[in-house]
Amino acid sequence: MKSKMLHIVWILFFLVACIGERSEDGGGESLGSRGKIDVEILVRGADEHDFVRTVRFVVFDDASVSPTLDINELVALGDEERDATRFKTTLEVKTNPDKMLVVVVNEPQVMTSVLNAVIAPEQLEEMLFRMDDTFSFDHVQPLMSGIPMSGVKRKIVVEENVTTNEKITIERAVARVELWLKKADEIAFARLSTSMNSRVLLENTYGKGYLVTGTEADKTRFQTGLEIENNFGYIQTPTSGFEHVIWNYRDANVLELSDAPQRICMFYTPERTYEVADDRNKLFLDIRGLSSPEGERGIRTALTEFIPEGGSSPRVITEIRRNNIYRIIGTVKEKTVQFEQAVLPWTEVEQGTIIDPQYYLRVSRDVLHVGRVGDVVSISVETNYNRSDRGFPKGVRLGEISYYDKDDRPLETTAGGRDWLVVNMSGTDGDLSRNAEFIAKASLGSVPAGYYALVEIKAGNLIKIIRVTRS
C-alpha cells in the first residue's frame, strides 16, 4: 500500500512574445512589447491537501541588476475546479532578457492583502506565514486553503517572435514529522491504550516560517561560489519562542500494534536550522500511553540523526528542511522502545519501508519509582555505539534531567519540586556497558506524590528516557 502524496508540482509555461500593443485612444503610442506566458499547473499523485486552490504569479524584470515589478497576479480556482489537480491560465508580460518568476501556491488567506502590495523581491523573501493561519491548532491538519508552496525561477528570457519553454519546481513551505510504531516479535502484544494519557507531544516546533524560497532544483537555493547570487529566500534560526503541540489518541478501541509499522500520527512544522550543536532546541517526540506485558510506559526521542534516502551513512541533522518527511519508526520491545529515523523526500513512499538500525542502546528498565528519602534504584545500560567520528561521543553517557508535576507540566528551574533526584553512572564516559543508580535526595519530602523526572541516557544519537516517579 502506498500513501498518496504529492510527488512534485511542475508549472509548465510557454513564453510567446508578440507585437507591442497600441493605446486605446488611437493615438498610436506604443505601450512597449508584450509577451504571453501560457501556464499549466500539474499536481501529480496528490492527496486532498496538495490540491491547488490559488496560484500567485509575481514577475520581475531586470531581476539580477535592478528588479522592477512587471506583474503581480493571483489566480483562484472556481467552485467547479475546487479540487482540481490541473488547470491553465495565460499571463501577459513585458519582453525582457532578465526576468524572474516567483510562484506562490495556496497562500494563507490572511496574507492576500500583503501579497497584493508586493513590488520588490525582498518583500517576498522576508515574508513570514503563521502556522495557525494555515494548519489546525495542533499542527496535524492543513486548513482548507491547502499547504502553502512556492518556487522561484531566474534568467528567463522573453523576446519578440520567440517561443521559450520553461518549467519551475514548486516545494511545500513546511516539513512533515511522522511517527510510526510496531511491536517486536518477542513480545505478546503492544498497543496504544485508550487512557486520557495516550498522546504524542511534538516539542520545540515553531509558530511561523518563511513563505517563499527558491529551490535547489532550479538553482535558486543552496548555491555556492559564483552562483550564490541566484539564491532566493532565507532559513530561520530561532533561539526562543518554541512551541509544543499535542496529538491525542481519541479512538474508543485500543490500537493494537503488529510487526509491520503503522503510522500513528504526523505533524507539520516550519523549516529552520538549529542554533546550537547539542539537542537543546531540536525536535522531540514525547509518546505516552504505550502498553505491553510489562505495563504502560512513556518514551521520548530527539530528532538528531537520520539515514538519508538509499540507506547511506547516517548524518547529523542540523536543520528541518521544507518539503521533506522526517520519519521515526519505534519498535516496542519488552522493556524499551527502539527508534529508527530516516529523512525522505516528500514523495510516494512504501509504507513497509524500514530503515535497519546500525546501533542499539538497551536499558534493563525504563519505569522506576522512589518513595522515601535515600531510596536507590539501579539499572544496567549497554550499547554498541563505539564511534566518535560522527559528531557524538562513543559509549554510554548521562543526558539531561527534566522534572514534571503529576499533570505532566514541566517545572521551571526556579519552581519547587525539582532537583530531588541524583543519578550516578558507573565506569567512565565512553564505556559500552554501565550501571545507572537513581537516588532520592533529602528534598524528596517536599515533592508531592505523582511528580516525576525524565532522565536521558544517551549513546551516539540514541536516547532512552527513564521515568522516575515519586510514589
C-alpha positions in Angstrom: 0.0 0.0 0.0 1.3 3.4 -0.9 0.4 6.7 0.7 -0.9 9.2 -1.8 1.3 12.2 -1.6 2.4 14.9 -3.9 5.4 13.7 -5.9 6.2 17.1 -7.3 4.4 20.1 -8.7 5.5 21.3 -12.1 4.4 24.6 -13.7 4.9 24.4 -17.4 4.8 27.7 -19.2 5.4 28.9 -22.7 6.8 32.3 -23.4 5.4 33.8 -26.6 6.4 37.4 -27.4 4.1 39.5 -29.6 4.0 42.9 -31.1 3.6 45.9 -28.8 0.1 46.9 -28.0 -1.4 50.3 -29.0 -3.2 52.7 -26.8 -7.0 52.6 -26.9 -7.3 56.2 -27.8 -6.0 55.5 -31.3 -3.0 57.9 -30.9 -0.6 55.2 -31.9 1.6 55.4 -28.8 3.3 52.1 -28.1 2.9 50.6 -24.7 6.0 48.5 -25.2 6.5 44.9 -26.4 4.5 42.4 -24.5 4.7 38.6 -24.2 2.4 35.9 -23.1 3.1 33.2 -20.6 0.8 30.2 -21.0 0.8 28.5 -17.6 -0.2 24.9 -16.8 -0.4 23.7 -13.2 0.0 20.0 -12.7 -0.3 18.2 -9.4 0.7 14.5 -9.6 -0.2 11.9 -7.1 -1.6 14.5 -4.6 -3.7 14.0 -1.6 -6.5 16.4 -0.8 -4.3 18.9 1.0 -2.0 19.2 -2.0 -4.6 20.3 -4.4 -4.1 23.7 -6.0 -6.5 26.3 -4.6 -4.8 29.5 -5.6 -1.7 30.5 -7.5 0.0 33.8 -7.4 2.5 34.8 -10.1 4.9 37.7 -9.4 7.2 38.6 -12.3 10.2 41.0 -12.1 12.2 42.5 -15.0 16.0 43.1 -14.8 16.0 40.8 -11.9 19.7 40.3 -11.4 20.5 44.1 -11.7 17.7 46.3 -10.5 14.5 44.4 -10.2 11.2 46.1 -11.2 7.8 44.6 -10.9 6.1 43.5 -14.2 3.0 41.7 -12.9 1.6 40.5 -9.5 -1.4 38.4 -10.3 -3.5 36.0 -8.2 -5.4 33.2 -9.9 -8.1 31.5 -7.8 -9.9 28.3 -8.9 -13.7 28.5 -9.1 -16.0 26.2 -7.2 -16.2 23.8 -10.1 -12.4 23.4 -10.0 -12.1 23.4 -6.2 -10.3 20.0 -6.0 -8.5 20.3 -9.4 -5.1 18.9 -9.9 -4.7 20.7 -13.2 -5.7 24.0 -14.7 -4.4 26.5 -17.2 -4.1 30.3 -17.4 -2.3 32.9 -19.5 -0.3 35.9 -18.3 0.7 38.9 -20.2 4.3 40.1 -19.5 6.8 42.6 -20.9 9.6 41.4 -23.1 12.9 41.4 -21.1 16.1 39.4 -21.2 16.4 39.0 -17.4 13.0 38.0 -15.9 12.4 36.3 -12.6 9.2 34.4 -11.9 8.0 33.8 -8.3 5.1 31.4 -7.8 3.1 31.1 -4.5 0.6 28.3 -4.3 -2.2 28.1 -1.7 -1.2 31.4 0.1 -2.9 31.8 3.5 -6.0 34.0 3.1 -4.9 36.4 5.8 -1.8 37.2 3.7 -3.5 38.1 0.4 -3.6 41.8 1.0 0.1 41.9 2.0 1.0 39.8 -1.1 -1.1 42.1 -3.3 1.1 45.0 -2.2 4.4 43.4 -3.2 6.5 45.4 -5.6 10.1 44.2 -4.8 11.7 40.7 -4.4 13.0 41.4 -0.9 9.4 41.8 0.3 8.7 38.2 -0.7 12.0 37.0 0.8 11.2 38.5 4.2 7.6 37.4 4.4 6.6 35.0 7.2 3.5 32.9 7.5 1.9 31.8 10.8 1.3 28.1 11.3 -2.1 28.8 13.0 -3.3 30.6 9.8 -2.5 27.5 7.7 -2.9 24.5 9.9 -5.1 23.3 12.8 -4.2 24.4 16.3 -2.3 21.1 16.9 -0.4 21.4 13.5 -1.7 17.9 12.4 -4.1 19.0 9.7 -3.9 21.7 6.9 -6.8 24.1 6.6 -9.0 24.2 3.5 -6.7 26.8 1.9 -4.2 23.9 1.4 -0.5 23.6 2.1 1.5 26.7 1.1 4.1 26.1 -1.7 6.5 28.3 -3.6 9.1 28.3 -6.3 11.5 30.8 -7.9 12.9 30.7 -11.5 15.6 33.2 -12.7 17.2 34.0 -16.0 14.0 33.8 -18.1 14.3 35.5 -21.5 11.2 36.8 -23.2 11.8 38.1 -26.7 9.7 39.2 -29.6 8.7 36.4 -32.0 10.4 33.7 -29.9 8.8 30.9 -28.0 10.6 29.6 -24.9 9.6 26.6 -22.9 10.4 26.6 -19.2 9.4 24.7 -16.1 9.6 25.6 -12.4 9.8 23.4 -9.3 7.3 24.1 -6.5 8.0 22.9 -2.9 5.9 22.9 0.2 6.8 25.6 2.8 6.8 23.0 5.6 8.2 19.7 6.6 6.3 16.7 8.0 7.2 14.7 11.0 5.7 11.2 11.1 5.6 8.7 14.0 5.3 5.0 13.1 5.1 2.2 15.6 5.3 -1.6 15.5 5.9 -4.4 18.1 8.9 -6.6 18.4 8.4 -10.3 17.6 9.4 -11.5 21.0 6.5 -9.8 22.9 2.9 -11.0 23.1 1.3 -7.6 22.4 1.9 -3.9 22.2 -0.8 -1.3 21.9 -1.8 2.3 22.3 -4.3 2.5 25.1 -7.5 4.5 25.3 -6.5 6.2 28.5 -6.5 10.0 28.7 -2.7 9.9 28.8 -2.4 8.4 25.3 -0.9 11.2 23.2 2.2 12.3 21.3 3.8 15.6 22.1 6.0 17.4 19.5 8.4 19.6 21.4 10.3 22.6 20.1 8.3 23.2 17.0 7.9 26.8 15.8 4.9 29.0 15.1 6.0 30.7 11.8 8.2 30.2 8.8 9.3 31.9 5.6 6.7 31.7 2.9 8.8 32.0 -0.3 12.2 30.4 -1.1 13.9 29.2 -4.3 14.6 25.5 -4.9 17.8 23.6 -5.3 16.4 22.0 -8.5 16.0 25.4 -10.2 19.4 26.6 -8.8 17.8 29.4 -6.8 18.7 27.9 -3.4 21.7 26.4 -1.7 24.0 27.7 -4.5 27.7 28.4 -3.7 30.6 30.2 -5.4 29.7 32.4 -8.4 26.1 31.1 -8.3 25.4 32.3 -4.8 23.8 35.5 -6.1 21.0 33.4 -7.6 19.8 32.2 -4.2 16.3 33.5 -3.1 14.9 33.4 0.4 16.1 32.7 3.9 16.0 30.0 6.5 15.3 31.0 10.1 17.4 30.1 13.2 15.1 30.8 16.2 16.6 31.0 19.6 13.4 31.3 21.7 9.6 31.2 21.4 9.4 27.4 20.7 6.1 25.7 20.9 4.7 22.3 21.9 1.8 20.7 20.1 -0.1 17.6 21.0 -1.8 14.8 19.1 -4.3 12.9 21.2 -5.4 9.3 20.6 -9.2 9.5 20.7 -10.4 6.2 19.4 -12.7 4.2 21.6 -10.7 1.0 21.0 -7.1 0.3 21.8 -4.7 0.4 18.8 -3.1 -3.0 18.5 0.4 -2.9 17.0 1.7 -5.6 14.7 5.1 -6.5 13.4 4.6 -4.1 10.4 5.0 -0.4 11.1 1.8 1.7 11.4 1.6 5.4 11.0 0.3 6.7 14.3 0.3 10.5 13.7 2.0 13.3 11.8 2.8 16.9 12.5 3.6 19.8 10.1 6.5 22.0 11.1 8.2 25.1 9.5 11.7 25.0 8.1 14.5 26.1 10.4 18.1 25.4 11.5 19.4 24.7 15.0 21.4 27.5 16.6 23.2 25.1 19.0 25.1 21.9 18.3 23.5 19.9 21.2 19.9 18.7 21.4 18.5 21.6 23.3 16.4 23.1 20.6 15.9 20.1 18.4 12.5 18.5 17.8 11.5 15.9 20.3 8.6 13.4 20.3 7.2 12.5 23.7 5.0 9.4 23.5 2.6 8.3 26.2 0.1 5.5 26.5 2.1 2.6 25.1 1.4 -0.6 26.9 2.9 -4.1 26.7 3.1 -7.1 29.0 5.4 -5.0 31.2 2.7 -2.4 31.7 2.1 1.1 30.4 5.1 3.3 29.6 6.2 6.6 28.1 9.2 7.3 25.9 10.9 10.4 24.5 13.2 10.7 21.5 15.1 13.5 19.8 15.3 14.1 16.0 19.1 14.2 15.8 20.5 11.9 13.2 18.9 10.3 10.1 19.7 7.8 7.4 19.3 9.5 4.1 17.2 8.0 1.3 19.0 5.0 -0.1 20.5 3.9 3.2 23.8 5.7 3.1 25.8 6.7 6.2 23.8 8.5 8.9 24.1 12.3 9.1 23.6 14.6 11.9 20.5 16.8 11.5 21.3 20.5 11.7 18.1 21.7 10.1 14.5 20.8 9.4 14.2 21.4 5.7 10.9 22.2 3.9 9.4 19.6 1.5 11.0 16.7 3.5 9.4 14.0 5.6 11.1 13.1 8.9 10.0 9.6 9.7 10.5 8.0 13.1 9.8 4.3 13.5 9.6 2.9 17.0 9.7 -0.8 17.8 8.1 -1.6 21.2 10.2 -4.2 22.9 9.8 -6.0 26.3 11.3 -3.1 28.3 12.2 -0.4 25.8 11.3 1.3 22.6 14.0 1.3 19.9 13.8 4.1 17.3 14.9 4.2 13.7 14.9 7.5 11.9 15.1 8.5 8.2 14.7 11.6 6.2 12.8 11.2 2.9 11.7 13.5 0.1 8.0 14.3 0.3 7.0 11.7 -2.4 5.2 8.4 -2.7 6.9 6.1 -0.2 6.2 2.4 0.5 4.5 2.1 3.9 6.6 -1.0 4.5 9.9 0.8 4.2 12.0 0.2 7.3 15.5 1.5 7.9 17.5 -1.1 9.8 19.4 0.4 12.7 23.2 0.1 12.9 23.4 0.7 16.6 21.4 -0.1 19.7 21.0 1.3 23.2 19.5 -1.0 25.8 18.4 -0.4 29.4 17.1 -3.1 31.8 14.2 -0.9 33.0 12.8 2.4 31.9 10.0 3.0 34.5 11.2 3.4 38.1 9.6 4.5 41.5 11.1 6.0 44.6 9.0 6.6 47.8 11.4 7.6 50.5 14.4 9.8 51.0 17.5 7.7 50.3 15.7 5.2 48.1 18.1 3.8 45.5 17.1 2.1 42.2 19.7 0.7 39.8 19.5 -0.3 36.1 22.0 -1.7 33.6 22.8 0.1 30.3 24.6 -1.3 27.2 25.3 -0.1 23.7 27.4 -1.0 20.7 27.9 2.7 19.7 31.7 2.7 19.6 32.4 5.5 17.1 33.5 9.1 17.8 33.7 10.4 14.2 30.1 11.3 13.6 29.6 14.3 15.9 28.8 12.2 19.0 31.0 10.7 21.7 31.1 6.9 21.9 29.7 4.8 24.7 27.0 5.4 27.3 26.6 8.8 28.9 24.1 10.7 31.0 22.0 13.4 29.4 19.6 16.0 30.8 17.1 15.5 33.7 13.8 17.3 33.5 11.1 17.5 36.1 7.3 17.4 35.8 4.3 17.6 38.0 1.6 15.0 38.2 -0.4 16.7 35.4 2.6 16.4 33.0 3.5 20.1 33.2 7.3 20.8 33.1 8.7 22.5 36.1 10.7 25.7 35.6 14.2 26.0 37.0 13.0 28.1 39.9 9.9 26.1 40.7 9.5 23.8 43.7 9.5 20.0 43.2 12.8 20.0 41.2 16.3 18.6 41.8 15.2 15.8 44.1 17.0 13.1 42.1 20.7 12.2 41.8 21.9 9.9 39.0 25.3 8.2 39.3 26.9 6.3 36.5 29.4 3.6 37.0 32.6 3.5 34.9 33.5 6.4 32.7 32.1 8.1 29.6 33.0 6.0 26.6 32.3 2.7 28.3 29.8 0.5 26.3 28.3 -1.0 29.4 27.5 0.9 32.6 25.2 0.8 35.6 23.0 3.8 36.4 22.0 4.5 40.0 19.0 6.7 40.9 19.0 8.2 44.4 16.2 10.1 46.1 17.6 13.2 47.8 16.6 14.8 51.1 14.4 17.3 49.3 12.1 14.5 48.2 10.0 15.1 51.3 8.6 18.3 49.8 7.7 16.7 46.5 4.1 15.6 46.1 3.3 12.1 45.0 2.9 11.7 41.3 5.7 14.2 40.4 8.3 12.6 38.2 11.6 13.1 36.5 12.7 12.1 32.9 16.3 11.1 32.7 18.1 10.9 29.4 20.5 8.0 28.8 22.5 8.5 25.6 24.7 6.6 23.2 25.6 8.3 20.0 22.4 9.8 18.5 20.3 7.3 20.5 18.4 8.4 23.6 16.5 6.4 26.1 14.2 8.1 28.6 14.0 6.7 32.1 10.9 7.8 34.0 11.4 8.0 37.8 8.1 8.7 39.7 7.7 10.0 43.3 5.3 7.3 44.7 
